[in-house]
Amino acid sequence: MIDPKLIQRINELARKEKLTDAEKKEQEALRKQYLALFRMGFKEQLENIKVIDAEGHDVTPNKIKEMRNKTNG
């Protein structure tokens, strides 16, 4: 989960009209951290998806099953 303090600081810097060089570097680092956390969470969600058709058959795409097996195996 993404820390609300991280998002708050990103937003504070985004609202400022002029950033110092240090703030620009901080902003870039925070954005990279946010994207890494977002991608990790999204990947975890995809790995835990199970698709069932109307007849009750598991039709989860093979790519997702392979991802799940790599993580668990």
N, CA, C, O and CB atoms as a CASP TS submission, in Angstrom:
PFRMAT TS
TARGET T0000
AUTHOR 0000-0000-0000
METHOD Language model
MODEL 1
PARENT N/A
ATOM      1  N   MET     1       0.844  -1.186   0.000  1.00  0.00           N
ATOM      2  CA  MET     1       0.000   0.000   0.000  1.00  0.00           C
ATOM      3  C   MET     1       0.888   1.248   0.000  1.00  0.00           C
ATOM      4  O   MET     1       1.962   1.269   0.601  1.00  0.00           O
ATOM      5  CB  MET     1      -0.959  -0.001   1.227  1.00  0.00           C
ATOM      6  N   ILE     2       0.426   2.243  -0.664  1.00  0.00           N
ATOM      7  CA  ILE     2       1.194   3.486  -0.784  1.00  0.00           C
ATOM      8  C   ILE     2       0.899   4.373   0.425  1.00  0.00           C
ATOM      9  O   ILE     2      -0.257   4.630   0.764  1.00  0.00           O
ATOM     10  CB  ILE     2       0.851   4.232  -2.116  1.00  0.00           C
ATOM     11  N   ASP     3       1.956   4.826   1.055  1.00  0.00           N
ATOM     12  CA  ASP     3       1.855   5.659   2.247  1.00  0.00           C
ATOM     13  C   ASP     3       1.203   7.000   1.898  1.00  0.00           C
ATOM     14  O   ASP     3       1.662   7.692   0.989  1.00  0.00           O
ATOM     15  CB  ASP     3       3.251   5.881   2.876  1.00  0.00           C
ATOM     16  N   PRO     4       0.144   7.367   2.610  1.00  0.00           N
ATOM     17  CA  PRO     4      -0.512   8.662   2.346  1.00  0.00           C
ATOM     18  C   PRO     4       0.434   9.856   2.503  1.00  0.00           C
ATOM     19  O   PRO     4       0.249  10.883   1.851  1.00  0.00           O
ATOM     20  CB  PRO     4      -1.697   8.838   3.282  1.00  0.00           C
ATOM     21  N   LYS     5       1.447   9.723   3.367  1.00  0.00           N
ATOM     22  CA  LYS     5       2.408  10.815   3.546  1.00  0.00           C
ATOM     23  C   LYS     5       3.223  11.029   2.266  1.00  0.00           C
ATOM     24  O   LYS     5       3.590  12.156   1.934  1.00  0.00           O
ATOM     25  CB  LYS     5       3.351  10.517   4.737  1.00  0.00           C
ATOM     26  N   LEU     6       3.498   9.937   1.557  1.00  0.00           N
ATOM     27  CA  LEU     6       4.222  10.026   0.288  1.00  0.00           C
ATOM     28  C   LEU     6       3.398  10.822  -0.724  1.00  0.00           C
ATOM     29  O   LEU     6       3.911  11.727  -1.381  1.00  0.00           O
ATOM     30  CB  LEU     6       4.543   8.611  -0.265  1.00  0.00           C
ATOM     31  N   ILE     7       2.140  10.481  -0.838  1.00  0.00           N
ATOM     32  CA  ILE     7       1.240  11.182  -1.773  1.00  0.00           C
ATOM     33  C   ILE     7       1.090  12.644  -1.371  1.00  0.00           C
ATOM     34  O   ILE     7       1.086  13.534  -2.221  1.00  0.00           O
ATOM     35  CB  ILE     7      -0.151  10.497  -1.815  1.00  0.00           C
ATOM     36  N   GLN     8       0.968  12.882  -0.066  1.00  0.00           N
ATOM     37  CA  GLN     8       0.826  14.259   0.417  1.00  0.00           C
ATOM     38  C   GLN     8       2.045  15.100   0.037  1.00  0.00           C
ATOM     39  O   GLN     8       1.904  16.241  -0.404  1.00  0.00           O
ATOM     40  CB  GLN     8       0.628  14.275   1.944  1.00  0.00           C
ATOM     41  N   ARG     9       3.236  14.538   0.210  1.00  0.00           N
ATOM     42  CA  ARG     9       4.449  15.289  -0.120  1.00  0.00           C
ATOM     43  C   ARG     9       4.571  15.516  -1.624  1.00  0.00           C
ATOM     44  O   ARG     9       4.983  16.591  -2.060  1.00  0.00           O
ATOM     45  CB  ARG     9       5.687  14.554   0.400  1.00  0.00           C
ATOM     46  N   ILE    10       4.216  14.513  -2.414  1.00  0.00           N
ATOM     47  CA  ILE    10       4.225  14.680  -3.877  1.00  0.00           C
ATOM     48  C   ILE    10       3.305  15.824  -4.274  1.00  0.00           C
ATOM     49  O   ILE    10       3.663  16.660  -5.105  1.00  0.00           O
ATOM     50  CB  ILE    10       3.790  13.371  -4.590  1.00  0.00           C
ATOM     51  N   ASN    11       2.117  15.858  -3.675  1.00  0.00           N
ATOM     52  CA  ASN    11       1.150  16.909  -3.997  1.00  0.00           C
ATOM     53  C   ASN    11       1.621  18.285  -3.533  1.00  0.00           C
ATOM     54  O   ASN    11       1.394  19.282  -4.219  1.00  0.00           O
ATOM     55  CB  ASN    11      -0.195  16.590  -3.367  1.00  0.00           C
ATOM     56  N   GLU    12       2.274  18.345  -2.373  1.00  0.00           N
ATOM     57  CA  GLU    12       2.806  19.628  -1.891  1.00  0.00           C
ATOM     58  C   GLU    12       3.803  20.204  -2.891  1.00  0.00           C
ATOM     59  O   GLU    12       3.760  21.389  -3.224  1.00  0.00           O
ATOM     60  CB  GLU    12       3.477  19.455  -0.510  1.00  0.00           C
ATOM     61  N   LEU    13       4.693  19.349  -3.356  1.00  0.00           N
ATOM     62  CA  LEU    13       5.695  19.812  -4.318  1.00  0.00           C
ATOM     63  C   LEU    13       5.057  20.173  -5.658  1.00  0.00           C
ATOM     64  O   LEU    13       5.502  21.107  -6.325  1.00  0.00           O
ATOM     65  CB  LEU    13       6.768  18.739  -4.522  1.00  0.00           C
ATOM     66  N   ALA    14       4.027  19.444  -6.052  1.00  0.00           N
ATOM     67  CA  ALA    14       3.369  19.716  -7.329  1.00  0.00           C
ATOM     68  C   ALA    14       2.654  21.067  -7.313  1.00  0.00           C
ATOM     69  O   ALA    14       2.528  21.719  -8.349  1.00  0.00           O
ATOM     70  CB  ALA    14       2.374  18.601  -7.659  1.00  0.00           C
ATOM     71  N   ARG    15       2.191  21.482  -6.144  1.00  0.00           N
ATOM     72  CA  ARG    15       1.445  22.747  -6.046  1.00  0.00           C
ATOM     73  C   ARG    15       2.353  23.978  -6.008  1.00  0.00           C
ATOM     74  O   ARG    15       1.912  25.092  -6.291  1.00  0.00           O
ATOM     75  CB  ARG    15       0.574  22.731  -4.806  1.00  0.00           C
ATOM     76  N   LYS    16       3.614  23.769  -5.658  1.00  0.00           N
ATOM     77  CA  LYS    16       4.529  24.907  -5.571  1.00  0.00           C
ATOM     78  C   LYS    16       4.816  25.461  -6.965  1.00  0.00           C
ATOM     79  O   LYS    16       4.963  24.716  -7.933  1.00  0.00           O
ATOM     80  CB  LYS    16       5.846  24.497  -4.874  1.00  0.00           C
ATOM     81  N   GLU    17       4.889  26.773  -7.035  1.00  0.00           N
ATOM     82  CA  GLU    17       5.144  27.413  -8.321  1.00  0.00           C
ATOM     83  C   GLU    17       6.597  27.241  -8.763  1.00  0.00           C
ATOM     84  O   GLU    17       6.866  26.937  -9.926  1.00  0.00           O
ATOM     85  CB  GLU    17       4.798  28.891  -8.244  1.00  0.00           C
ATOM     86  N   LYS    18       7.519  27.434  -7.840  1.00  0.00           N
ATOM     87  CA  LYS    18       8.944  27.295  -8.162  1.00  0.00           C
ATOM     88  C   LYS    18       9.573  26.346  -7.156  1.00  0.00           C
ATOM     89  O   LYS    18       9.400  26.477  -5.944  1.00  0.00           O
ATOM     90  CB  LYS    18       9.673  28.683  -8.151  1.00  0.00           C
ATOM     91  N   LEU    19      10.303  25.393  -7.698  1.00  0.00           N
ATOM     92  CA  LEU    19      10.993  24.430  -6.847  1.00  0.00           C
ATOM     93  C   LEU    19      12.491  24.701  -6.869  1.00  0.00           C
ATOM     94  O   LEU    19      13.057  25.080  -7.894  1.00  0.00           O
ATOM     95  CB  LEU    19      10.696  22.986  -7.301  1.00  0.00           C
ATOM     96  N   THR    20      13.119  24.497  -5.717  1.00  0.00           N
ATOM     97  CA  THR    20      14.573  24.583  -5.679  1.00  0.00           C
ATOM     98  C   THR    20      15.124  23.324  -6.349  1.00  0.00           C
ATOM     99  O   THR    20      14.384  22.380  -6.624  1.00  0.00           O
ATOM    100  CB  THR    20      15.106  24.731  -4.202  1.00  0.00           C
ATOM    101  N   ASP    21      16.414  23.325  -6.604  1.00  0.00           N
ATOM    102  CA  ASP    21      17.033  22.143  -7.207  1.00  0.00           C
ATOM    103  C   ASP    21      16.858  20.923  -6.303  1.00  0.00           C
ATOM    104  O   ASP    21      16.604  19.820  -6.787  1.00  0.00           O
ATOM    105  CB  ASP    21      18.530  22.395  -7.477  1.00  0.00           C
ATOM    106  N   ALA    22      16.993  21.120  -5.004  1.00  0.00           N
ATOM    107  CA  ALA    22      16.832  20.020  -4.045  1.00  0.00           C
ATOM    108  C   ALA    22      15.397  19.488  -4.082  1.00  0.00           C
ATOM    109  O   ALA    22      15.175  18.278  -4.026  1.00  0.00           O
ATOM    110  CB  ALA    22      17.196  20.488  -2.609  1.00  0.00           C
ATOM    111  N   GLU    23      14.434  20.393  -4.177  1.00  0.00           N
ATOM    112  CA  GLU    23      13.028  19.980  -4.235  1.00  0.00           C
ATOM    113  C   GLU    23      12.720  19.237  -5.538  1.00  0.00           C
ATOM    114  O   GLU    23      11.936  18.288  -5.550  1.00  0.00           O
ATOM    115  CB  GLU    23      12.108  21.205  -4.098  1.00  0.00           C
ATOM    116  N   LYS    24      13.345  19.680  -6.633  1.00  0.00           N
ATOM    117  CA  LYS    24      13.148  18.984  -7.905  1.00  0.00           C
ATOM    118  C   LYS    24      13.669  17.550  -7.829  1.00  0.00           C
ATOM    119  O   LYS    24      13.032  16.619  -8.321  1.00  0.00           O
ATOM    120  CB  LYS    24      13.848  19.742  -9.046  1.00  0.00           C
ATOM    121  N   LYS    25      14.839  17.387  -7.204  1.00  0.00           N
ATOM    122  CA  LYS    25      15.408  16.047  -7.042  1.00  0.00           C
ATOM    123  C   LYS    25      14.524  15.198  -6.131  1.00  0.00           C
ATOM    124  O   LYS    25      14.293  14.018  -6.397  1.00  0.00           O
ATOM    125  CB  LYS    25      16.841  16.130  -6.469  1.00  0.00           C
ATOM    126  N   GLU    26      14.033  15.809  -5.056  1.00  0.00           N
ATOM    127  CA  GLU    26      13.138  15.094  -4.142  1.00  0.00           C
ATOM    128  C   GLU    26      11.860  14.677  -4.866  1.00  0.00           C
ATOM    129  O   GLU    26      11.390  13.550  -4.711  1.00  0.00           O
ATOM    130  CB  GLU    26      12.795  15.971  -2.916  1.00  0.00           C
ATOM    131  N   GLN    27      11.311  15.583  -5.647  1.00  0.00           N
ATOM    132  CA  GLN    27      10.085  15.310  -6.382  1.00  0.00           C
ATOM    133  C   GLN    27      10.281  14.125  -7.329  1.00  0.00           C
ATOM    134  O   GLN    27       9.429  13.239  -7.400  1.00  0.00           O
ATOM    135  CB  GLN    27       9.640  16.557  -7.166  1.00  0.00           C
ATOM    136  N   GLU    28      11.381  14.107  -8.044  1.00  0.00           N
ATOM    137  CA  GLU    28      11.667  13.011  -8.975  1.00  0.00           C
ATOM    138  C   GLU    28      11.817  11.693  -8.228  1.00  0.00           C
ATOM    139  O   GLU    28      11.299  10.666  -8.667  1.00  0.00           O
ATOM    140  CB  GLU    28      12.941  13.307  -9.782  1.00  0.00           C
ATOM    141  N   ALA    29      12.526  11.717  -7.099  1.00  0.00           N
ATOM    142  CA  ALA    29      12.720  10.501  -6.303  1.00  0.00           C
ATOM    143  C   ALA    29      11.382   9.995  -5.756  1.00  0.00           C
ATOM    144  O   ALA    29      11.124   8.791  -5.754  1.00  0.00           O
ATOM    145  CB  ALA    29      13.706  10.766  -5.141  1.00  0.00           C
ATOM    146  N   LEU    30      10.541  10.911  -5.297  1.00  0.00           N
ATOM    147  CA  LEU    30       9.230  10.521  -4.762  1.00  0.00           C
ATOM    148  C   LEU    30       8.341   9.937  -5.851  1.00  0.00           C
ATOM    149  O   LEU    30       7.619   8.969  -5.613  1.00  0.00           O
ATOM    150  CB  LEU    30       8.537  11.724  -4.113  1.00  0.00           C
ATOM    151  N   ARG    31       8.389  10.513  -7.031  1.00  0.00           N
ATOM    152  CA  ARG    31       7.596   9.989  -8.149  1.00  0.00           C
ATOM    153  C   ARG    31       8.048   8.581  -8.524  1.00  0.00           C
ATOM    154  O   ARG    31       7.221   7.704  -8.776  1.00  0.00           O
ATOM    155  CB  ARG    31       7.705  10.920  -9.369  1.00  0.00           C
ATOM    156  N   LYS    32       9.365   8.368  -8.560  1.00  0.00           N
ATOM    157  CA  LYS    32       9.883   7.032  -8.873  1.00  0.00           C
ATOM    158  C   LYS    32       9.452   6.024  -7.817  1.00  0.00           C
ATOM    159  O   LYS    32       9.064   4.899  -8.135  1.00  0.00           O
ATOM    160  CB  LYS    32      11.417   7.057  -8.983  1.00  0.00           C
ATOM    161  N   GLN    33       9.525   6.441  -6.561  1.00  0.00           N
ATOM    162  CA  GLN    33       9.102   5.556  -5.473  1.00  0.00           C
ATOM    163  C   GLN    33       7.611   5.231  -5.596  1.00  0.00           C
ATOM    164  O   GLN    33       7.208   4.078  -5.444  1.00  0.00           O
ATOM    165  CB  GLN    33       9.399   6.205  -4.098  1.00  0.00           C
ATOM    166  N   TYR    34       6.799   6.249  -5.873  1.00  0.00           N
ATOM    167  CA  TYR    34       5.357   6.051  -6.031  1.00  0.00           C
ATOM    168  C   TYR    34       5.062   5.076  -7.171  1.00  0.00           C
ATOM    169  O   TYR    34       4.263   4.154  -7.010  1.00  0.00           O
ATOM    170  CB  TYR    34       4.656   7.397  -6.289  1.00  0.00           C
ATOM    171  N   LEU    35       5.704   5.278  -8.315  1.00  0.00           N
ATOM    172  CA  LEU    35       5.467   4.399  -9.461  1.00  0.00           C
ATOM    173  C   LEU    35       5.893   2.964  -9.183  1.00  0.00           C
ATOM    174  O   LEU    35       5.216   2.024  -9.599  1.00  0.00           O
ATOM    175  CB  LEU    35       6.202   4.921 -10.680  1.00  0.00           C
ATOM    176  N   ALA    36       7.005   2.789  -8.486  1.00  0.00           N
ATOM    177  CA  ALA    36       7.462   1.440  -8.146  1.00  0.00           C
ATOM    178  C   ALA    36       6.456   0.744  -7.235  1.00  0.00           C
ATOM    179  O   ALA    36       6.148  -0.431  -7.432  1.00  0.00           O
ATOM    180  CB  ALA    36       8.845   1.491  -7.469  1.00  0.00           C
ATOM    181  N   LEU    37       5.945   1.462  -6.241  1.00  0.00           N
ATOM    182  CA  LEU    37       4.949   0.888  -5.333  1.00  0.00           C
ATOM    183  C   LEU    37       3.639   0.593  -6.061  1.00  0.00           C
ATOM    184  O   LEU    37       3.009  -0.438  -5.826  1.00  0.00           O
ATOM    185  CB  LEU    37       4.693   1.839  -4.156  1.00  0.00           C
ATOM    186  N   PHE    38       3.236   1.501  -6.942  1.00  0.00           N
ATOM    187  CA  PHE    38       2.003   1.307  -7.702  1.00  0.00           C
ATOM    188  C   PHE    38       2.110   0.063  -8.587  1.00  0.00           C
ATOM    189  O   PHE    38       1.204  -0.770  -8.615  1.00  0.00           O
ATOM    190  CB  PHE    38       1.695   2.551  -8.561  1.00  0.00           C
ATOM    191  N   ARG    39       3.220  -0.050  -9.304  1.00  0.00           N
ATOM    192  CA  ARG    39       3.423  -1.197 -10.198  1.00  0.00           C
ATOM    193  C   ARG    39       3.451  -2.511  -9.426  1.00  0.00           C
ATOM    194  O   ARG    39       2.886  -3.511  -9.869  1.00  0.00           O
ATOM    195  CB  ARG    39       4.724  -1.032 -10.986  1.00  0.00           C
ATOM    196  N   MET    40       4.113  -2.503  -8.267  1.00  0.00           N
ATOM    197  CA  MET    40       4.185  -3.709  -7.453  1.00  0.00           C
ATOM    198  C   MET    40       2.784  -4.131  -6.991  1.00  0.00           C
ATOM    199  O   MET    40       2.439  -5.311  -7.051  1.00  0.00           O
ATOM    200  CB  MET    40       5.107  -3.482  -6.239  1.00  0.00           C
ATOM    201  N   GLY    41       1.990  -3.179  -6.537  1.00  0.00           N
ATOM    202  CA  GLY    41       0.623  -3.479  -6.100  1.00  0.00           C
ATOM    203  C   GLY    41      -0.247  -3.961  -7.244  1.00  0.00           C
ATOM    204  O   GLY    41      -1.051  -4.878  -7.077  1.00  0.00           O
ATOM    205  N   PHE    42      -0.089  -3.344  -8.404  1.00  0.00           N
ATOM    206  CA  PHE    42      -0.880  -3.732  -9.575  1.00  0.00           C
ATOM    207  C   PHE    42      -0.515  -5.147 -10.013  1.00  0.00           C
ATOM    208  O   PHE    42      -1.389  -5.939 -10.363  1.00  0.00           O
ATOM    209  CB  PHE    42      -0.659  -2.735 -10.738  1.00  0.00           C
ATOM    210  N   LYS    43       0.777  -5.459  -9.993  1.00  0.00           N
ATOM    211  CA  LYS    43       1.235  -6.798 -10.371  1.00  0.00           C
ATOM    212  C   LYS    43       0.663  -7.841  -9.414  1.00  0.00           C
ATOM    213  O   LYS    43       0.224  -8.909  -9.843  1.00  0.00           O
ATOM    214  CB  LYS    43       2.780  -6.866 -10.379  1.00  0.00           C
ATOM    215  N   GLU    44       0.668  -7.532  -8.124  1.00  0.00           N
ATOM    216  CA  GLU    44       0.102  -8.455  -7.136  1.00  0.00           C
ATOM    217  C   GLU    44      -1.386  -8.693  -7.402  1.00  0.00           C
ATOM    218  O   GLU    44      -1.871  -9.817  -7.276  1.00  0.00           O
ATOM    219  CB  GLU    44       0.305  -7.906  -5.709  1.00  0.00           C
ATOM    220  N   GLN    45      -2.095  -7.645  -7.765  1.00  0.00           N
ATOM    221  CA  GLN    45      -3.524  -7.801  -8.083  1.00  0.00           C
ATOM    222  C   GLN    45      -3.712  -8.704  -9.288  1.00  0.00           C
ATOM    223  O   GLN    45      -4.576  -9.581  -9.280  1.00  0.00           O
ATOM    224  CB  GLN    45      -4.175  -6.432  -8.348  1.00  0.00           C
ATOM    225  N   LEU    46      -2.917  -8.499 -10.314  1.00  0.00           N
ATOM    226  CA  LEU    46      -3.036  -9.332 -11.511  1.00  0.00           C
ATOM    227  C   LEU    46      -2.730 -10.796 -11.215  1.00  0.00           C
ATOM    228  O   LEU    46      -3.401 -11.694 -11.724  1.00  0.00           O
ATOM    229  CB  LEU    46      -2.104  -8.820 -12.601  1.00  0.00           C
ATOM    230  N   GLU    47      -1.723 -11.027 -10.398  1.00  0.00           N
ATOM    231  CA  GLU    47      -1.346 -12.397 -10.070  1.00  0.00           C
ATOM    232  C   GLU    47      -2.439 -13.128  -9.309  1.00  0.00           C
ATOM    233  O   GLU    47      -2.502 -14.357  -9.347  1.00  0.00           O
ATOM    234  CB  GLU    47      -0.073 -12.404  -9.263  1.00  0.00           C
ATOM    235  N   ASN    48      -3.295 -12.398  -8.622  1.00  0.00           N
ATOM    236  CA  ASN    48      -4.347 -13.014  -7.820  1.00  0.00           C
ATOM    237  C   ASN    48      -5.710 -13.048  -8.501  1.00  0.00           C
ATOM    238  O   ASN    48      -6.706 -13.431  -7.888  1.00  0.00           O
ATOM    239  CB  ASN    48      -4.468 -12.293  -6.528  1.00  0.00           C
ATOM    240  N   ILE    49      -5.752 -12.647  -9.766  1.00  0.00           N
ATOM    241  CA  ILE    49      -7.009 -12.660 -10.517  1.00  0.00           C
ATOM    242  C   ILE    49      -7.332 -14.076 -10.978  1.00  0.00           C
ATOM    243  O   ILE    49      -6.446 -14.834 -11.373  1.00  0.00           O
ATOM    244  CB  ILE    49      -6.931 -11.705 -11.729  1.00  0.00           C
ATOM    245  N   LYS    50      -8.582 -14.411 -10.922  1.00  0.00           N
ATOM    246  CA  LYS    50      -9.044 -15.686 -11.460  1.00  0.00           C
ATOM    247  C   LYS    50     -10.287 -15.377 -12.291  1.00  0.00           C
ATOM    248  O   LYS    50     -11.243 -14.778 -11.799  1.00  0.00           O
ATOM    249  CB  LYS    50      -9.348 -16.743 -10.309  1.00  0.00           C
ATOM    250  N   VAL    51     -10.261 -15.793 -13.552  1.00  0.00           N
ATOM    251  CA  VAL    51     -11.369 -15.499 -14.472  1.00  0.00           C
ATOM    252  C   VAL    51     -12.198 -16.765 -14.648  1.00  0.00           C
ATOM    253  O   VAL    51     -11.675 -17.820 -15.007  1.00  0.00           O
ATOM    254  CB  VAL    51     -10.842 -14.978 -15.858  1.00  0.00           C
ATOM    255  N   ILE    52     -13.481 -16.647 -14.393  1.00  0.00           N
ATOM    256  CA  ILE    52     -14.420 -17.764 -14.516  1.00  0.00           C
ATOM    257  C   ILE    52     -15.460 -17.408 -15.571  1.00  0.00           C
ATOM    258  O   ILE    52     -16.044 -16.325 -15.537  1.00  0.00           O
ATOM    259  CB  ILE    52     -15.104 -18.087 -13.143  1.00  0.00           C
ATOM    260  N   ASP    53     -15.691 -18.332 -16.514  1.00  0.00           N
ATOM    261  CA  ASP    53     -16.706 -18.059 -17.540  1.00  0.00           C
ATOM    262  C   ASP    53     -18.102 -18.371 -16.996  1.00  0.00           C
ATOM    263  O   ASP    53     -18.245 -18.794 -15.849  1.00  0.00           O
ATOM    264  CB  ASP    53     -16.428 -18.892 -18.824  1.00  0.00           C
ATOM    265  N   ALA    54     -19.117 -18.163 -17.817  1.00  0.00           N
ATOM    266  CA  ALA    54     -20.512 -18.333 -17.403  1.00  0.00           C
ATOM    267  C   ALA    54     -20.829 -19.772 -16.986  1.00  0.00           C
ATOM    268  O   ALA    54     -21.767 -20.010 -16.226  1.00  0.00           O
ATOM    269  CB  ALA    54     -21.440 -17.914 -18.531  1.00  0.00           C
ATOM    270  N   GLU    55     -20.056 -20.713 -17.478  1.00  0.00           N
ATOM    271  CA  GLU    55     -20.302 -22.117 -17.148  1.00  0.00           C
ATOM    272  C   GLU    55     -19.491 -22.580 -15.932  1.00  0.00           C
ATOM    273  O   GLU    55     -19.565 -23.745 -15.543  1.00  0.00           O
ATOM    274  CB  GLU    55     -19.975 -22.996 -18.348  1.00  0.00           C
ATOM    275  N   GLY    56     -18.734 -21.686 -15.345  1.00  0.00           N
ATOM    276  CA  GLY    56     -17.976 -22.010 -14.147  1.00  0.00           C
ATOM    277  C   GLY    56     -16.576 -22.544 -14.388  1.00  0.00           C
ATOM    278  O   GLY    56     -15.933 -23.035 -13.460  1.00  0.00           O
ATOM    279  N   HIS    57     -16.093 -22.456 -15.623  1.00  0.00           N
ATOM    280  CA  HIS    57     -14.753 -22.939 -15.949  1.00  0.00           C
ATOM    281  C   HIS    57     -13.725 -21.836 -15.737  1.00  0.00           C
ATOM    282  O   HIS    57     -13.970 -20.662 -16.014  1.00  0.00           O
ATOM    283  CB  HIS    57     -14.697 -23.449 -17.399  1.00  0.00           C
ATOM    284  N   ASP    58     -12.573 -22.252 -15.240  1.00  0.00           N
ATOM    285  CA  ASP    58     -11.474 -21.311 -15.047  1.00  0.00           C
ATOM    286  C   ASP    58     -10.865 -20.992 -16.414  1.00  0.00           C
ATOM    287  O   ASP    58     -10.290 -21.867 -17.061  1.00  0.00           O
ATOM    288  CB  ASP    58     -10.394 -21.892 -14.067  1.00  0.00           C
ATOM    289  N   VAL    59     -10.993 -19.746 -16.845  1.00  0.00           N
ATOM    290  CA  VAL    59     -10.457 -19.317 -18.132  1.00  0.00           C
ATOM    291  C   VAL    59      -9.405 -18.216 -17.940  1.00  0.00           C
ATOM    292  O   VAL    59      -9.229 -17.342 -18.789  1.00  0.00           O
ATOM    293  CB  VAL    59     -11.595 -18.820 -19.049  1.00  0.00           C
ATOM    294  N   THR    60      -8.719 -18.289 -16.805  1.00  0.00           N
ATOM    295  CA  THR    60      -7.663 -17.325 -16.514  1.00  0.00           C
ATOM    296  C   THR    60      -6.590 -17.428 -17.594  1.00  0.00           C
ATOM    297  O   THR    60      -6.152 -18.533 -17.916  1.00  0.00           O
ATOM    298  CB  THR    60      -7.054 -17.567 -15.099  1.00  0.00           C
ATOM    299  N   PRO    61      -6.157 -16.302 -18.160  1.00  0.00           N
ATOM    300  CA  PRO    61      -5.117 -16.345 -19.194  1.00  0.00           C
ATOM    301  C   PRO    61      -3.856 -17.051 -18.691  1.00  0.00           C
ATOM    302  O   PRO    61      -3.473 -16.915 -17.529  1.00  0.00           O
ATOM    303  CB  PRO    61      -4.770 -14.923 -19.657  1.00  0.00           C
ATOM    304  N   ASN    62      -3.229 -17.795 -19.574  1.00  0.00           N
ATOM    305  CA  ASN    62      -2.027 -18.553 -19.220  1.00  0.00           C
ATOM    306  C   ASN    62      -0.910 -17.656 -18.705  1.00  0.00           C
ATOM    307  O   ASN    62      -0.152 -18.055 -17.820  1.00  0.00           O
ATOM    308  CB  ASN    62      -1.536 -19.337 -20.420  1.00  0.00           C
ATOM    309  N   LYS    63      -0.804 -16.460 -19.245  1.00  0.00           N
ATOM    310  CA  LYS    63       0.253 -15.554 -18.813  1.00  0.00           C
ATOM    311  C   LYS    63       0.111 -15.233 -17.322  1.00  0.00           C
ATOM    312  O   LYS    63       1.109 -15.160 -16.605  1.00  0.00           O
ATOM    313  CB  LYS    63       0.222 -14.258 -19.647  1.00  0.00           C
ATOM    314  N   ILE    64      -1.105 -15.045 -16.863  1.00  0.00           N
ATOM    315  CA  ILE    64      -1.331 -14.766 -15.441  1.00  0.00           C
ATOM    316  C   ILE    64      -1.006 -16.002 -14.610  1.00  0.00           C
ATOM    317  O   ILE    64      -0.404 -15.894 -13.542  1.00  0.00           O
ATOM    318  CB  ILE    64      -2.795 -14.317 -15.192  1.00  0.00           C
ATOM    319  N   LYS    65      -1.401 -17.173 -15.096  1.00  0.00           N
ATOM    320  CA  LYS    65      -1.096 -18.419 -14.382  1.00  0.00           C
ATOM    321  C   LYS    65       0.413 -18.609 -14.277  1.00  0.00           C
ATOM    322  O   LYS    65       0.914 -19.035 -13.236  1.00  0.00           O
ATOM    323  CB  LYS    65      -1.741 -19.632 -15.095  1.00  0.00           C
ATOM    324  N   GLU    66       1.142 -18.295 -15.349  1.00  0.00           N
ATOM    325  CA  GLU    66       2.601 -18.415 -15.344  1.00  0.00           C
ATOM    326  C   GLU    66       3.225 -17.444 -14.350  1.00  0.00           C
ATOM    327  O   GLU    66       4.157 -17.804 -13.631  1.00  0.00           O
ATOM    328  CB  GLU    66       3.164 -18.163 -16.748  1.00  0.00           C
ATOM    329  N   MET    67       2.719 -16.226 -14.306  1.00  0.00           N
ATOM    330  CA  MET    67       3.212 -15.227 -13.351  1.00  0.00           C
ATOM    331  C   MET    67       3.014 -15.732 -11.924  1.00  0.00           C
ATOM    332  O   MET    67       3.906 -15.623 -11.083  1.00  0.00           O
ATOM    333  CB  MET    67       2.486 -13.866 -13.551  1.00  0.00           C
ATOM    334  N   ARG    68       1.835 -16.285 -11.669  1.00  0.00           N
ATOM    335  CA  ARG    68       1.506 -16.794 -10.346  1.00  0.00           C
ATOM    336  C   ARG    68       2.439 -17.946  -9.958  1.00  0.00           C
ATOM    337  O   ARG    68       2.898 -18.024  -8.818  1.00  0.00           O
ATOM    338  CB  ARG    68       0.043 -17.255 -10.303  1.00  0.00           C
ATOM    339  N   ASN    69       2.713 -18.836 -10.913  1.00  0.00           N
ATOM    340  CA  ASN    69       3.579 -19.970 -10.645  1.00  0.00           C
ATOM    341  C   ASN    69       5.019 -19.542 -10.371  1.00  0.00           C
ATOM    342  O   ASN    69       5.693 -20.136  -9.529  1.00  0.00           O
ATOM    343  CB  ASN    69       3.538 -20.931 -11.808  1.00  0.00           C
ATOM    344  N   LYS    70       5.494 -18.517 -11.079  1.00  0.00           N
ATOM    345  CA  LYS    70       6.850 -18.014 -10.847  1.00  0.00           C
ATOM    346  C   LYS    70       6.983 -17.427  -9.456  1.00  0.00           C
ATOM    347  O   LYS    70       8.004 -17.599  -8.790  1.00  0.00           O
ATOM    348  CB  LYS    70       7.220 -16.965 -11.893  1.00  0.00           C
ATOM    349  N   THR    71       5.939 -16.729  -9.022  1.00  0.00           N
ATOM    350  CA  THR    71       5.956 -16.097  -7.706  1.00  0.00           C
ATOM    351  C   THR    71       5.867 -17.143  -6.599  1.00  0.00           C
ATOM    352  O   THR    71       6.563 -17.047  -5.588  1.00  0.00           O
ATOM    353  CB  THR    71       4.802 -15.093  -7.579  1.00  0.00           C
ATOM    354  N   ASN    72       5.017 -18.134  -6.793  1.00  0.00           N
ATOM    355  CA  ASN    72       4.798 -19.156  -5.766  1.00  0.00           C
ATOM    356  C   ASN    72       5.771 -20.315  -5.860  1.00  0.00           C
ATOM    357  O   ASN    72       5.954 -21.040  -4.882  1.00  0.00           O
ATOM    358  CB  ASN    72       3.397 -19.680  -5.859  1.00  0.00           C
ATOM    359  N   GLY    73       6.395 -20.508  -7.000  1.00  0.00           N
ATOM    360  CA  GLY    73       7.211 -21.690  -7.193  1.00  0.00           C
ATOM    361  C   GLY    73       8.619 -21.420  -7.111  1.00  0.00           C
ATOM    362  O   GLY    73       9.432 -22.333  -7.256  1.00  0.00           O
TER
END
